[in-house]
């Protein structure tokens, strides 16, 4: 008898979770999209021509200033999107912690589903369709950066011409920022800086990205980024 009651409770709970999940997908995800767009003050989630925020003139790709009114064009970097989504995630987490203390199971389920949607939203904003040309094409003109024509890999070289006692600090610290933007642990950059020539090629992964690197006194630090 007790087992039957417990089974009925589980079935009811699963039904509730299903209904709540559908409601959250329909309503909460749209709200999150609007909040992220508002947080960034940019139309990053809409497939439409980019317009000047001041006068409404159409902007072409790569323009830094509006050709009509001269207003500087706001740019949205990946880290800005991450920060906005992270802020939403923290808000949801705080709400869940509050419901746990109150013992409110139904609202706790809603919060759990909402966290999943935050992650889905993050993928939707700067998701898997981008390659290294899309993300880092602006630095490809530097002699220390090489990006494949199909965007599947990128190489950063702190001594591109293998000159004696040559070290490009800009390339070195760009590696640090790229690591952070692609989601690598901060310890990976530390390991890169401590790599010796006798260590050979080292590797680390972060999601769909892999970084492999070598160091030689005559060639400097060379890092190769690839994506799955």
C-alpha positions in Angstrom: 0.0 0.0 0.0 2.8 2.4 0.9 4.6 1.5 -2.3 1.5 2.3 -4.3 1.1 5.7 -2.6 4.8 6.5 -3.2 4.4 5.5 -6.9 1.4 7.7 -7.3 3.3 10.6 -5.8 6.2 10.1 -8.2 3.8 10.1 -11.2 2.2 13.3 -10.0 5.6 14.9 -9.4 6.8 13.9 -12.9 3.6 15.3 -14.4 4.1 18.6 -12.6 7.7 18.8 -13.7 6.6 18.3 -17.3 4.0 21.0 -17.1 6.3 23.5 -15.4 9.1 22.8 -18.0 6.7 23.6 -20.9 5.6 26.8 -19.2 9.2 27.9 -18.5 10.3 27.1 -22.0 7.5 29.2 -23.4 7.7 32.1 -21.0 10.9 32.3 -19.0 13.3 31.8 -22.0 11.7 34.7 -23.9 12.0 36.9 -20.8 15.7 36.0 -20.4 16.3 36.8 -24.1 14.8 40.3 -23.6 16.8 40.8 -20.4 20.1 39.9 -22.1 19.4 42.2 -25.0 18.5 45.0 -22.6 21.6 44.3 -20.5 23.9 44.6 -23.6 22.0 47.5 -25.2 22.4 45.9 -28.5 20.5 43.8 -31.0 22.7 40.8 -30.6 19.8 38.3 -30.6 17.9 39.5 -33.6 18.6 38.7 -37.2 18.1 42.2 -38.6 20.3 45.0 -40.0 22.3 46.9 -37.5 21.0 50.4 -36.9 22.5 53.4 -35.2 21.1 53.8 -31.7 21.0 57.6 -32.0 19.6 58.3 -35.5 18.4 54.9 -36.8 20.7 55.0 -39.9 21.7 51.6 -41.3 25.2 50.6 -40.4 27.5 48.5 -42.5 29.7 45.7 -41.2 33.0 47.1 -39.7 31.8 50.7 -39.3 33.1 52.3 -36.1 31.0 55.5 -36.4 27.6 56.2 -37.8 28.0 57.8 -41.3 24.9 60.0 -40.7 25.3 61.4 -37.2 28.8 60.4 -36.2 27.9 58.5 -33.1 30.4 55.8 -32.1 29.0 52.3 -32.8 28.6 50.2 -29.7 30.4 46.8 -30.0 29.4 43.7 -28.2 32.2 41.4 -27.2 31.8 37.7 -26.3 32.9 38.5 -22.7 30.0 41.0 -22.5 27.5 38.3 -23.4 29.1 35.9 -20.9 28.8 38.6 -18.2 25.2 39.3 -19.0 24.2 35.6 -19.0 26.2 35.0 -15.9 24.3 37.8 -14.1 21.0 36.1 -15.0 22.4 32.7 -13.8 23.4 34.2 -10.4 19.9 35.8 -10.1 18.3 32.4 -10.7 20.6 30.6 -8.3 19.8 33.1 -5.6 16.1 32.5 -6.2 16.6 28.8 -5.9 18.6 29.1 -2.7 15.7 31.0 -1.2 13.1 28.4 -2.2 15.3 25.6 -0.8 15.2 27.3 2.6 11.4 27.7 2.3 11.0 24.1 1.2 9.0 25.1 -1.9 9.6 22.1 -4.2 7.5 23.4 -7.1 9.4 26.7 -7.3 12.6 24.8 -6.9 11.8 22.8 -10.0 11.0 26.0 -11.9 14.4 27.4 -10.9 16.2 24.3 -12.0 14.7 24.4 -15.4 15.4 28.1 -15.6 19.1 27.5 -15.0 19.1 25.0 -17.9 17.5 27.7 -20.1 20.2 30.2 -19.1 22.8 27.7 -20.4 20.8 27.2 -23.6 20.5 30.9 -24.1 24.3 31.3 -23.7 24.8 28.8 -26.5 22.1 30.6 -28.7 23.8 34.0 -28.3 27.3 33.1 -29.3 26.8 29.5 -30.3 28.5 26.8 -32.3 28.2 28.4 -35.7 31.2 30.7 -35.2 34.7 29.8 -36.3 38.1 31.5 -35.5 37.7 33.9 -38.4 34.4 35.1 -37.1 35.8 35.5 -33.5 39.3 36.7 -34.1 39.5 37.9 -37.7 40.3 41.4 -36.4 43.8 40.2 -35.2 44.7 38.0 -38.1 46.6 40.8 -39.8 49.3 40.6 -37.1 52.4 38.6 -38.0 52.0 36.6 -34.7 48.5 35.3 -35.6 47.6 32.7 -38.3 44.0 31.6 -38.9 43.0 28.9 -41.3 41.0 30.0 -44.3 38.1 27.8 -43.2 38.4 29.1 -39.6 39.0 25.7 -38.0 42.3 26.5 -36.3 44.3 29.5 -35.1 48.0 29.8 -34.2 49.5 32.4 -31.9 53.3 32.7 -32.0 55.3 34.9 -29.6 58.4 34.7 -32.0 56.9 34.4 -35.5 60.3 34.9 -37.3 62.3 32.8 -34.9 64.7 35.7 -34.1 67.3 35.5 -31.4 66.1 37.1 -28.1 62.8 38.1 -29.6 59.6 38.0 -27.7 56.2 39.5 -28.6 54.5 40.5 -25.4 51.3 41.5 -27.2 51.0 38.0 -28.6 51.7 36.5 -25.2 49.1 38.4 -23.3 46.6 37.9 -26.2 47.0 34.2 -25.5 45.8 34.9 -22.0 42.7 36.7 -23.1 41.9 34.1 -25.8 42.1 31.4 -23.2 39.7 33.2 -20.9 37.3 33.9 -23.8 37.3 30.3 -24.9 36.6 29.0 -21.4 40.0 27.6 -20.4 41.0 27.5 -16.8 43.4 30.3 -15.7 45.9 27.7 -14.7 46.3 26.7 -18.4 48.0 30.1 -19.1 50.3 29.6 -16.1 51.2 26.1 -17.5 51.9 27.6 -20.9 54.3 30.2 -19.3 56.1 27.4 -17.4 56.5 25.0 -20.3 60.1 24.0 -21.2 61.5 22.8 -24.5 62.0 19.3 -23.1 58.3 19.1 -22.1 57.3 18.7 -25.8 53.8 19.5 -26.9 51.2 20.1 -24.2 47.4 20.1 -24.5 44.3 21.3 -22.7 40.6 21.3 -23.6 37.7 23.5 -22.8 34.3 22.4 -24.2 34.7 22.2 -28.0 38.1 23.9 -28.0 41.5 22.4 -27.7 44.8 24.3 -27.1 48.1 22.7 -27.8 51.4 24.4 -27.3 55.2 24.1 -27.4 58.1 26.3 -26.2 61.6 26.6 -27.5 64.2 29.2 -26.5 64.8 30.0 -30.2 61.2 29.9 -31.3 59.2 31.2 -28.3 55.8 30.0 -27.2 53.5 28.7 -30.0 49.9 27.9 -29.3 47.5 26.2 -31.6 43.8 26.4 -31.0 41.4 24.0 -32.7 37.7 23.3 -32.4 35.6 20.2 -32.6 
